[in-house]
Amino acid sequence: MLDDAGVFKALADPTRRQILADLRDGEMSAGEIAARFPISGPSISRHLGVLRAAGLVSERRDANRILYSLVPDRLAACVGSFLSAVCPEQVTLRHRRSRASTRIPKEPSR
């Protein structure tokens, strides 16, 4: 089982948060990710290692490239669990909002 503390450690760094945001649009190679930052390739590799250890990104090999993709369910589950523990009233509000948004609006009276 993955440790939720690793998720928060991963989110503590702005570079890692930006990597997660960049991966939101789809899979990227390590080189594509590194090209977006003014830091060295080995530094990006360390950031990717932290994200991978936290379970926030997955990787797959494609020939000689490593492609990274976001694991959104991991982030949502971890942050949701934390918020439920810290702000339980927010869970109730979220459920009310989601139920209200799924209701069919009434037709206006004429």
Secondary structure, DSSP 8 states (H G I E B T S, - for coil): ---HHHHHHHHTSHHHHHHHHHHTTS-EEHHHHHHTSSS-HHHHHHHHHHHHHTTSEEEEEETTEEEEEE-HHHHHHHHHHHHHHH-HHHHHHHHHHHHHHHS-------
